[in-house]
Amino acid sequence: MVSENSPPVTRFGDDGQTERPLGRSIMRGIANRCPHCGSGRLFRAYLKPVDQCAACGEELHHQRSDDLPPYIVIMILGHVLVGGYMATDLVFPASTWIHLAIWVPIGILTSLLTIQPVKGGVIGLQWALRMHGFGGHEDGPEEYGPKKPGA
């Protein structure tokens, strides 16, 4: 029950600016598009994001996707390789060399095809949650918890 005098309810990351839907931002990133407008390119090279969107001017240079995309790709790759190997081995028992000849190229291809969309999705996630400078402020040590006395 909300009364007229109660303060407005704010959500995490809500600073009064434009709405940033999480799902839409991640999907635009996965499609390698700007998470803000959805029309500008997100990458200028295979894994190098643009500094600024050519369509809307949104600054993307402060993204820090770091290690999360490779971890997600490893999880996807593990499911593809282990599930595929087990299903294949039940139907077509073969020697280890044949399985290596099948699953090593599939593993390399799967990882190369998924790393860019996953990184785009992580950048979309950071943009939607206003992380790492996307909210108009820079991250500093004070945002990682209280300072220790004497530090």
C-alpha atoms as one frame of an Amber mdcrd trajectory, in Angstrom:
protein
   0.000   0.000   0.000   1.561   3.265  -1.115   0.473   6.572   0.306   0.789
   9.939  -1.360   3.590  11.028   0.972   5.746   7.907   0.639   8.968   8.245
  -1.361   9.105   6.622  -4.791  10.460   3.089  -4.879  13.779   2.873  -6.682
  15.373  -0.220  -8.097  19.039  -1.150  -8.081  20.930   1.119 -10.447  18.011
   3.515 -10.861  19.445   7.012 -10.984  16.532   8.746 -12.677  17.915   8.364
 -16.171  16.478   6.367 -19.046  15.240   2.842 -18.455  17.681   0.065 -19.317
  15.868  -3.285 -19.648  18.230  -6.104 -18.761  16.989  -8.736 -21.207  16.865
  -6.381 -24.171  20.369  -5.079 -23.452  21.834  -8.567 -23.207  20.086  -9.698
 -26.408  21.373  -6.654 -28.289  24.874  -7.449 -27.043  24.550 -11.080 -28.137
  23.504  -9.805 -31.582  26.719  -7.696 -31.583  24.732  -4.460 -31.540  24.932
  -1.423 -29.276  23.001  -2.169 -26.060  21.605   1.390 -26.048  20.184   1.833
 -29.547  20.385  -1.662 -31.040  21.558  -0.421 -34.421  25.249   0.446 -34.072
  27.978  -2.186 -34.262  29.423  -3.334 -30.932  32.745  -4.722 -32.213  35.282
  -3.145 -34.554  37.373  -6.336 -34.632  36.729  -9.940 -33.597  36.847  -9.268
 -29.828  37.655  -5.535 -29.731  34.607  -3.406 -28.852  34.165   0.034 -30.377
  34.954   3.035 -28.179  31.722   4.796 -29.099  28.576   3.736 -30.948  28.504
   5.197 -34.447  24.691   5.397 -34.447  23.800   6.902 -31.047  27.130   8.068
 -29.623  26.958   5.879 -26.470  30.424   5.521 -24.974  31.427   1.871 -24.678
  35.149   2.258 -24.005  34.886   1.692 -20.254  33.474  -1.838 -20.488  35.405
  -4.465 -18.542  34.207  -7.893 -19.532  37.585  -9.420 -18.522  37.289 -13.141
 -17.735  33.535 -13.741 -17.607  33.036 -14.486 -21.358  35.694 -17.238 -21.439
  34.189 -18.846 -18.327  30.749 -18.861 -19.932  32.180 -20.272 -23.177  33.946
 -23.032 -21.212  30.612 -23.972 -19.620  28.882 -24.067 -23.029  31.778 -25.982
 -24.572  31.813 -28.532 -21.768  28.134 -29.280 -22.257  28.503 -29.588 -26.033
  31.580 -31.816 -25.912  30.652 -34.096 -23.011  27.027 -34.470 -24.118  28.011
 -35.029 -27.722  30.753 -37.499 -26.855  28.481 -39.516 -24.570  25.613 -39.594
 -27.090  27.956 -40.543 -29.945  29.718 -43.231 -27.919  26.379 -44.884 -27.095
  25.390 -45.115 -30.765  28.794 -45.504 -32.423  31.519 -46.980 -30.178  34.831
 -45.902 -31.670  38.473 -45.665 -30.733  39.878 -42.689 -28.858  41.589 -41.383
 -32.004  38.334 -41.228 -33.917  36.681 -39.338 -31.066  39.617 -36.920 -30.955
  39.312 -36.377 -34.716  35.614 -35.594 -34.284  35.469 -33.602 -31.038  38.617
 -31.463 -31.147  37.532 -29.570 -34.302  33.977 -29.262 -32.947  35.365 -27.861
 -29.686  37.547 -25.306 -31.453  34.723 -24.257 -33.774  32.202 -23.982 -30.930
  34.513 -21.811 -28.831  35.340 -19.500 -31.752  31.670 -19.100 -32.689  30.430
 -18.389 -29.161  33.069 -16.079 -27.640  32.042 -12.882 -29.488  28.273 -13.127
 -28.819  28.942 -14.044 -25.185  31.266 -11.053 -24.764  28.620  -8.819 -26.354
  26.040 -10.172 -23.914  28.335  -9.407 -20.968  28.847  -5.846 -22.237  25.052
  -5.513 -22.557  24.684  -6.766 -18.984  27.205  -4.220 -17.700  25.483  -1.417
 -19.601  22.009  -2.358 -18.311  23.201  -2.537 -14.693  25.225   0.689 -15.037
  28.440  -1.081 -14.073  32.013   0.092 -14.685  31.280   3.660 -15.722  28.094
   3.018 -17.716  26.074   4.789 -15.015  27.847   8.120 -15.371  30.303   7.548
 -12.531  33.631   5.766 -12.392  34.118   2.749 -10.163  36.495   3.412  -7.340
  37.832   1.529  -4.357  35.095   3.006  -2.139  32.495   1.040  -4.068  34.007
  -2.298  -3.092  33.170  -2.040   0.584  34.080  -0.076   3.676  37.629   1.072
   4.141  39.690  -0.563   6.818  40.717   1.643   9.731  44.143   3.157   9.181
  44.111   2.446   5.440
